[in-house]
Amino acid sequence: MTARQSGPSGSPYEPIAGCCRAVRIGNTIAVAGTAPLDPNGKTVAGGIEEQARRCFEISVEAIEQLGGRREPLGSVLAGLE
């Protein structure tokens, strides 16, 4: 059985809800629940481009935390509301 690794975001809700920013099983890393927040927890200034850039930065940090690399990323699915 392949071990599961979790990459926490540091959110105080993670232990309560049982969730985390990213999960690695084998050679697959899934990242979810990323919002465009700066290190102080505030929404980044600017429009959708700046916010999307921040979400991707956070996602790449989570991937690297679990031993993945920025290149190559297999696929990205983004939802906008």
N, CA, C and O atoms as a GROMACS GRO file, in nm:
protein
  324
    1MET      N    1   0.084  -0.119   0.000
    1MET     CA    2   0.000   0.000   0.000
    1MET      C    3   0.088   0.124   0.000
    1MET      O    4   0.186   0.131   0.074
    2THR      N    5   0.054   0.221  -0.081
    2THR     CA    6   0.130   0.345  -0.092
    2THR      C    7   0.093   0.439   0.023
    2THR      O    8  -0.024   0.456   0.056
    3ALA      N    9   0.195   0.498   0.084
    3ALA     CA   10   0.173   0.589   0.196
    3ALA      C   11   0.112   0.721   0.148
    3ALA      O   12   0.139   0.768   0.037
    4ARG      N   13   0.030   0.778   0.233
    4ARG     CA   14  -0.032   0.906   0.205
    4ARG      C   15   0.043   1.014   0.284
    4ARG      O   16   0.067   0.998   0.403
    5GLN      N   17   0.080   1.123   0.215
    5GLN     CA   18   0.145   1.237   0.278
    5GLN      C   19   0.051   1.356   0.268
    5GLN      O   20  -0.014   1.376   0.165
    6SER      N   21   0.043   1.434   0.373
    6SER     CA   22  -0.041   1.553   0.372
    6SER      C   23   0.046   1.677   0.379
    6SER      O   24   0.148   1.680   0.448
    7GLY      N   25   0.005   1.781   0.307
    7GLY     CA   26   0.073   1.909   0.308
    7GLY      C   27  -0.018   2.015   0.367
    7GLY      O   28  -0.102   2.070   0.296
    8PRO      N   29  -0.004   2.044   0.495
    8PRO     CA   30  -0.093   2.140   0.559
    8PRO      C   31  -0.069   2.283   0.514
    8PRO      O   32   0.041   2.321   0.475
    9SER      N   33  -0.175   2.362   0.520
    9SER     CA   34  -0.163   2.504   0.484
    9SER      C   35  -0.140   2.590   0.608
    9SER      O   36  -0.100   2.706   0.597
   10GLY      N   37  -0.165   2.532   0.725
   10GLY     CA   38  -0.153   2.610   0.847
   10GLY      C   39  -0.285   2.669   0.894
   10GLY      O   40  -0.290   2.738   0.996
   11SER      N   41  -0.392   2.643   0.821
   11SER     CA   42  -0.523   2.694   0.860
   11SER      C   43  -0.566   2.633   0.992
   11SER      O   44  -0.546   2.513   1.015
   12PRO      N   45  -0.626   2.714   1.082
   12PRO     CA   46  -0.672   2.659   1.209
   12PRO      C   47  -0.790   2.562   1.192
   12PRO      O   48  -0.824   2.491   1.286
   13TYR      N   49  -0.851   2.559   1.074
   13TYR     CA   50  -0.966   2.472   1.050
   13TYR      C   51  -0.926   2.331   1.007
   13TYR      O   52  -1.009   2.241   1.010
   14GLU      N   53  -0.800   2.311   0.968
   14GLU     CA   54  -0.757   2.180   0.920
   14GLU      C   55  -0.780   2.069   1.022
   14GLU      O   56  -0.837   1.966   0.986
   15PRO      N   57  -0.738   2.084   1.148
   15PRO     CA   58  -0.761   1.974   1.242
   15PRO      C   59  -0.910   1.953   1.274
   15PRO      O   60  -0.951   1.841   1.305
   16ILE      N   61  -0.988   2.058   1.266
   16ILE     CA   62  -1.131   2.049   1.295
   16ILE      C   63  -1.204   1.977   1.181
   16ILE      O   64  -1.285   1.888   1.205
   17ALA      N   65  -1.175   2.018   1.058
   17ALA     CA   66  -1.245   1.964   0.941
   17ALA      C   67  -1.178   1.840   0.884
   17ALA      O   68  -1.239   1.769   0.804
   18GLY      N   69  -1.054   1.812   0.925
   18GLY     CA   70  -0.984   1.695   0.872
   18GLY      C   71  -0.941   1.712   0.728
   18GLY      O   72  -0.940   1.616   0.651
   19CYS      N   73  -0.906   1.834   0.690
   19CYS     CA   74  -0.864   1.861   0.553
   19CYS      C   75  -0.723   1.920   0.553
   19CYS      O   76  -0.670   1.955   0.658
   20CYS      N   77  -0.665   1.930   0.435
   20CYS     CA   78  -0.534   1.993   0.421
   20CYS      C   79  -0.522   2.050   0.280
   20CYS      O   80  -0.605   2.021   0.193
   21ARG      N   81  -0.420   2.130   0.258
   21ARG     CA   82  -0.400   2.197   0.129
   21ARG      C   83  -0.373   2.096   0.017
   21ARG      O   84  -0.429   2.107  -0.092
   22ALA      N   85  -0.287   1.998   0.045
   22ALA     CA   86  -0.246   1.905  -0.060
   22ALA      C   87  -0.225   1.765  -0.002
   22ALA      O   88  -0.197   1.749   0.116
   23VAL      N   89  -0.240   1.666  -0.090
   23VAL     CA   90  -0.219   1.526  -0.052
   23VAL      C   91  -0.137   1.458  -0.161
   23VAL      O   92  -0.159   1.479  -0.280
   24ARG      N   93  -0.042   1.377  -0.117
   24ARG     CA   94   0.038   1.298  -0.211
   24ARG      C   95   0.018   1.151  -0.181
   24ARG      O   96   0.032   1.107  -0.067
   25ILE      N   97  -0.017   1.076  -0.285
   25ILE     CA   98  -0.023   0.930  -0.278
   25ILE      C   99   0.056   0.879  -0.397
   25ILE      O  100   0.017   0.902  -0.512
   26GLY      N  101   0.165   0.810  -0.371
   26GLY     CA  102   0.252   0.765  -0.479
   26GLY      C  103   0.314   0.884  -0.550
   26GLY      O  104   0.372   0.972  -0.486
   27ASN      N  105   0.301   0.888  -0.682
   27ASN     CA  106   0.358   1.000  -0.757
   27ASN      C  107   0.253   1.103  -0.797
   27ASN      O  108   0.277   1.186  -0.885
   28THR      N  109   0.136   1.098  -0.733
   28THR     CA  110   0.028   1.193  -0.763
   28THR      C  111   0.010   1.288  -0.645
   28THR      O  112  -0.001   1.245  -0.530
   29ILE      N  113   0.007   1.418  -0.676
   29ILE     CA  114  -0.018   1.520  -0.575
   29ILE      C  115  -0.142   1.597  -0.617
   29ILE      O  116  -0.150   1.648  -0.729
   30ALA      N  117  -0.240   1.605  -0.526
   30ALA     CA  118  -0.362   1.682  -0.551
   30ALA      C  119  -0.364   1.802  -0.457
   30ALA      O  120  -0.337   1.789  -0.338
   31VAL      N  121  -0.396   1.919  -0.513
   31VAL     CA  122  -0.403   2.043  -0.436
   31VAL      C  123  -0.546   2.095  -0.447
   31VAL      O  124  -0.604   2.094  -0.555
   32ALA      N  125  -0.602   2.142  -0.335
   32ALA     CA  126  -0.740   2.192  -0.336
   32ALA      C  127  -0.756   2.306  -0.238
   32ALA      O  128  -0.672   2.328  -0.151
   33GLY      N  129  -0.865   2.377  -0.252
   33GLY     CA  130  -0.903   2.479  -0.155
   33GLY      C  131  -0.808   2.595  -0.145
   33GLY      O  132  -0.773   2.636  -0.034
   34THR      N  133  -0.765   2.649  -0.257
   34THR     CA  134  -0.667   2.757  -0.255
   34THR      C  135  -0.734   2.890  -0.284
   34THR      O  136  -0.801   2.907  -0.386
   35ALA      N  137  -0.716   2.985  -0.194
   35ALA     CA  138  -0.771   3.120  -0.210
   35ALA      C  139  -0.655   3.220  -0.224
   35ALA      O  140  -0.545   3.193  -0.176
   36PRO      N  141  -0.679   3.334  -0.290
   36PRO     CA  142  -0.572   3.430  -0.316
   36PRO      C  143  -0.538   3.516  -0.194
   36PRO      O  144  -0.564   3.636  -0.192
   37LEU      N  145  -0.481   3.451  -0.092
   37LEU     CA  146  -0.449   3.523   0.031
   37LEU      C  147  -0.300   3.550   0.041
   37LEU      O  148  -0.217   3.468   0.001
   38ASP      N  149  -0.266   3.667   0.096
   38ASP     CA  150  -0.126   3.698   0.121
   38ASP      C  151  -0.083   3.630   0.251
   38ASP      O  152  -0.166   3.570   0.319
   39PRO      N  153   0.046   3.639   0.287
   39PRO     CA  154   0.092   3.573   0.410
   39PRO      C  155   0.022   3.620   0.537
   39PRO      O  156   0.028   3.551   0.639
   40ASN      N  157  -0.043   3.736   0.534
   40ASN     CA  158  -0.115   3.787   0.650
   40ASN      C  159  -0.262   3.746   0.651
   40ASN      O  160  -0.337   3.785   0.741
   41GLY      N  161  -0.304   3.666   0.552
   41GLY     CA  162  -0.441   3.619   0.547
   41GLY      C  163  -0.538   3.714   0.480
   41GLY      O  164  -0.659   3.694   0.487
   42LYS      N  165  -0.487   3.816   0.415
   42LYS     CA  166  -0.572   3.913   0.345
   42LYS      C  167  -0.575   3.880   0.196
   42LYS      O  168  -0.477   3.831   0.141
   43THR      N  169  -0.689   3.907   0.132
   43THR     CA  170  -0.701   3.886  -0.012
   43THR      C  171  -0.604   3.979  -0.084
   43THR      O  172  -0.595   4.097  -0.051
   44VAL      N  173  -0.530   3.926  -0.182
   44VAL     CA  174  -0.432   4.007  -0.254
   44VAL      C  175  -0.503   4.118  -0.331
   44VAL      O  176  -0.615   4.101  -0.380
   45ALA      N  177  -0.435   4.231  -0.342
   45ALA     CA  178  -0.489   4.345  -0.415
   45ALA      C  179  -0.484   4.318  -0.565
   45ALA      O  180  -0.405   4.237  -0.611
   46GLY      N  181  -0.567   4.388  -0.638
   46GLY     CA  182  -0.569   4.374  -0.783
   46GLY      C  183  -0.690   4.296  -0.830
   46GLY      O  184  -0.786   4.275  -0.756
   47GLY      N  185  -0.683   4.256  -0.953
   47GLY     CA  186  -0.795   4.186  -1.014
   47GLY      C  187  -0.771   4.036  -1.024
   47GLY      O  188  -0.692   3.979  -0.950
   48ILE      N  189  -0.843   3.976  -1.117
   48ILE     CA  190  -0.840   3.830  -1.131
   48ILE      C  191  -0.701   3.778  -1.167
   48ILE      O  192  -0.664   3.669  -1.125
   49GLU      N  193  -0.624   3.854  -1.245
   49GLU     CA  194  -0.491   3.807  -1.283
   49GLU      C  195  -0.400   3.794  -1.160
   49GLU      O  196  -0.331   3.693  -1.145
   50GLU      N  197  -0.400   3.894  -1.074
   50GLU     CA  198  -0.317   3.890  -0.954
   50GLU      C  199  -0.364   3.780  -0.858
   50GLU      O  200  -0.283   3.712  -0.795
   51GLN      N  201  -0.495   3.765  -0.849
   51GLN     CA  202  -0.549   3.663  -0.760
   51GLN      C  203  -0.520   3.522  -0.812
   51GLN      O  204  -0.485   3.434  -0.734
   52ALA      N  205  -0.533   3.502  -0.941
   52ALA     CA  206  -0.500   3.371  -1.000
   52ALA      C  207  -0.352   3.341  -0.982
   52ALA      O  208  -0.316   3.228  -0.949
   53ARG      N  209  -0.267   3.440  -1.005
   53ARG     CA  210  -0.122   3.421  -0.988
   53ARG      C  211  -0.092   3.377  -0.844
   53ARG      O  212  -0.011   3.286  -0.822
   54ARG      N  213  -0.155   3.441  -0.746
   54ARG     CA  214  -0.131   3.406  -0.605
   54ARG      C  215  -0.177   3.263  -0.576
   54ARG      O  216  -0.108   3.190  -0.505
   55CYS      N  217  -0.292   3.223  -0.629
   55CYS     CA  218  -0.339   3.086  -0.610
   55CYS      C  219  -0.241   2.985  -0.667
   55CYS      O  220  -0.216   2.881  -0.605
   56PHE      N  221  -0.186   3.012  -0.785
   56PHE     CA  222  -0.089   2.922  -0.845
   56PHE      C  223   0.039   2.918  -0.762
   56PHE      O  224   0.099   2.811  -0.746
   57GLU      N  225   0.084   3.033  -0.709
   57GLU     CA  226   0.203   3.035  -0.624
   57GLU      C  227   0.182   2.946  -0.501
   57GLU      O  228   0.269   2.867  -0.466
   58ILE      N  229   0.066   2.960  -0.437
   58ILE     CA  230   0.035   2.879  -0.319
   58ILE      C  231   0.032   2.730  -0.355
   58ILE      O  232   0.082   2.646  -0.281
   59SER      N  233  -0.027   2.699  -0.470
   59SER     CA  234  -0.036   2.559  -0.514
   59SER      C  235   0.101   2.500  -0.539
   59SER      O  236   0.128   2.386  -0.500
   60VAL      N  237   0.189   2.575  -0.605
   60VAL     CA  238   0.324   2.527  -0.632
   60VAL      C  239   0.401   2.507  -0.502
   60VAL      O  240   0.476   2.410  -0.489
   61GLU      N  241   0.384   2.597  -0.406
   61GLU     CA  242   0.449   2.579  -0.275
   61GLU      C  243   0.404   2.448  -0.210
   61GLU      O  244   0.485   2.376  -0.152
   62ALA      N  245   0.275   2.417  -0.220
   62ALA     CA  246   0.222   2.293  -0.162
   62ALA      C  247   0.279   2.172  -0.233
   62ALA      O  248   0.314   2.073  -0.169
   63ILE      N  249   0.290   2.177  -0.365
   63ILE     CA  250   0.347   2.067  -0.444
   63ILE      C  251   0.492   2.045  -0.404
   63ILE      O  252   0.535   1.931  -0.384
   64GLU      N  253   0.569   2.153  -0.393
   64GLU     CA  254   0.710   2.141  -0.357
   64GLU      C  255   0.726   2.090  -0.213
   64GLU      O  256   0.821   2.018  -0.184
   65GLN      N  257   0.635   2.128  -0.124
   65GLN     CA  258   0.639   2.082   0.014
   65GLN      C  259   0.627   1.930   0.022
   65GLN      O  260   0.680   1.867   0.114
   66LEU      N  261   0.557   1.871  -0.073
   66LEU     CA  262   0.538   1.726  -0.076
   66LEU      C  263   0.638   1.656  -0.168
   66LEU      O  264   0.619   1.539  -0.202
   67GLY      N  265   0.743   1.726  -0.209
   67GLY     CA  266   0.849   1.664  -0.288
   67GLY      C  267   0.828   1.670  -0.437
   67GLY      O  268   0.905   1.611  -0.513
   68GLY      N  269   0.725   1.741  -0.482
   68GLY     CA  270   0.701   1.757  -0.625
   68GLY      C  271   0.783   1.872  -0.681
   68GLY      O  272   0.852   1.943  -0.607
   69ARG      N  273   0.775   1.889  -0.811
   69ARG     CA  274   0.848   1.997  -0.878
   69ARG      C  275   0.751   2.086  -0.956
   69ARG      O  276   0.643   2.043  -0.996
   70ARG      N  277   0.793   2.208  -0.976
   70ARG     CA  278   0.714   2.304  -1.054
   70ARG      C  279   0.693   2.252  -1.196
   70ARG      O  280   0.584   2.270  -1.252
   71GLU      N  281   0.792   2.191  -1.253
   71GLU     CA  282   0.783   2.137  -1.389
   71GLU      C  283   0.795   1.986  -1.382
   71GLU      O  284   0.883   1.942  -1.307
   72PRO      N  285   0.723   1.906  -1.445
   72PRO     CA  286   0.604   1.939  -1.522
   72PRO      C  287   0.478   1.924  -1.436
   72PRO      O  288   0.467   1.831  -1.356
   73LEU      N  289   0.385   2.013  -1.453
   73LEU     CA  290   0.254   1.997  -1.391
   73LEU      C  291   0.164   1.925  -1.489
   73LEU      O  292   0.156   1.964  -1.606
   74GLY      N  293   0.097   1.821  -1.444
   74GLY     CA  294   0.014   1.738  -1.532
   74GLY      C  295  -0.109   1.811  -1.581
   74GLY      O  296  -0.133   1.817  -1.702
   75SER      N  297  -0.189   1.867  -1.490
   75SER     CA  298  -0.308   1.937  -1.530
   75SER      C  299  -0.349   2.034  -1.419
   75SER      O  300  -0.315   2.016  -1.302
   76VAL      N  301  -0.423   2.136  -1.460
   76VAL     CA  302  -0.473   2.235  -1.366
   76VAL      C  303  -0.621   2.256  -1.396
   76VAL      O  304  -0.658   2.282  -1.510
   77LEU      N  305  -0.704   2.246  -1.294
   77LEU     CA  306  -0.846   2.272  -1.307
   77LEU      C  307  -0.878   2.387  -1.212
   77LEU      O  308  -0.858   2.376  -1.092
   78ALA      N  309  -0.928   2.496  -1.268
   78ALA     CA  310  -0.958   2.613  -1.186
   78ALA      C  311  -1.105   2.648  -1.203
   78ALA      O  312  -1.159   2.644  -1.313
   79GLY      N  313  -1.168   2.683  -1.092
   79GLY     CA  314  -1.308   2.722  -1.096
   79GLY      C  315  -1.324   2.866  -1.053
   79GLY      O  316  -1.262   2.910  -0.956
   80LEU      N  317  -1.406   2.940  -1.124
   80LEU     CA  318  -1.432   3.081  -1.091
   80LEU      C  319  -1.579   3.101  -1.066
   80LEU      O  320  -1.664   3.047  -1.137
   81GLU      N  321  -1.608   3.178  -0.964
   81GLU     CA  322  -1.748   3.212  -0.936
   81GLU      C  323  -1.764   3.360  -0.931
   81GLU      O  324  -1.875   3.410  -0.909
   0.00000   0.00000   0.00000
